[in-house]
Amino acid sequence: MELLKKVMEGIKPVDREMMREARKRADNLTKPPGSLGDLEEIAVRLCGITGSITPDVGKKTVLVMAADNGVCNEGVAAYPQQVTALMAMGMAEGTAGVAVFARLVGADLKVFDLGMKEPVGKIGIINKRIRPGTANMAQGPAMTKGEAVQAIEIGIQAVFDAVDSGYRMVATGEVGIGNTTSASAVLAALEGIDPQETTGRGAGLDDAGLLGKIEVIRKAIAGNKPDPADVLDVISKVGGLDIAGMTGIYLGAAYRRIPVVIDGFISSVAALSAAKLNPLSLEYMFPSHLSAEKGGGPALDRLGLKPCLDLGMRLGEGSGAVLMFYIIEAAAAALVQMKTFEEAGIKKV
């Protein structure tokens, strides 16, 4: 709890003065004012985050939190839990979707086992196991509050280690069969939304499966009575180890003043959790894409963030966040490498 407390108390606002300087430069680049649209807003925010008019986001990594979910015992997933480990191994081998995209954009991929059902022991998977998956939240709390804090602190430390190794931008990712159920439950509990509005088909449930999934979430919330004013209570009772780990990534990135990219639905729920723990952490987050999962839009709406991409994606893993790296790099490059009218020797009319 000491690391979480230190980080919660140590997050500072972004540098507003540097943002004003960046805005002035963006407005005077050799282009019509505002013609780069959201890229200009991204560039300005990058300067505020990094405290530099020449933000460095060149070395980047996606941090994937892997964990299983005991609620799968309720039949809420279309695939068996063994698929979690298989997908994590695919990431380590470079064949999973996020691994392919990360390689394409020149980002490193780091996979953390916070609690898969069975330990994998695969080279390329970092062992941070807390427990062999969460308990079945339909029958009681998913984990203890202490375990939730431990997972959050693993996420924080993952960012600290990344920054100390020279990384200047991170993205969140996850893998875990059943984790759309956990994310839907956390979003519903935190925001007081009916689970019908937060719950989608996940990896491919049919109509009957979806209705059953919604009822399982309602049962879990009614039985555990998570306190919406206490994020740790919500995560521990109806959340997942991966959600907790990603919550820590957002907090750690804000503390170390680097940009962090949100992936899809599950990552957005973790971002919302982090923002409720410390609202200043929101200033360091960049949304990537609008998840096709039902709760994706509502989660981003409550964060007040507008996604850049809408590709109908719902893979998770960090796959959409990795694509966003290119856009953020383009924003930084435009601000740094384009000339202003004065630098180009052009007088405005």
Secondary structure, 3 states (H helix, E strand, C coil): CHHHHHHHHHCCCCCHHHHHHHHHHHHCECCCCCCCCHHHHHHHHHHHHHCCCCCCCCCEEEEEEEECCHHHHHCCCCCCCHHHHHHHHHHHHCCCHHHHHHHHHCCEEEEEEEECCCCCCCCCEEECCCCCCCCCCCCCCCCCHHHHHHHHHHHHHHHHHHHHCCCCEEEEEEECCCHHHHHHHHHHHHHCCCHHHCCCCCCCCCHHHHHHHHHHHHHHHHHHCCCCCCHHHHHHHHCCHHHHHHHHHHHHHHHCCCCEEECCHHHHHHHHHHHHHCHHHHHHEEECECCCCCCHHHHHHHHCCCCCECCCCCCCCCHHHHHHHHHHHHHHHHHHHCCECCCCCCCCC
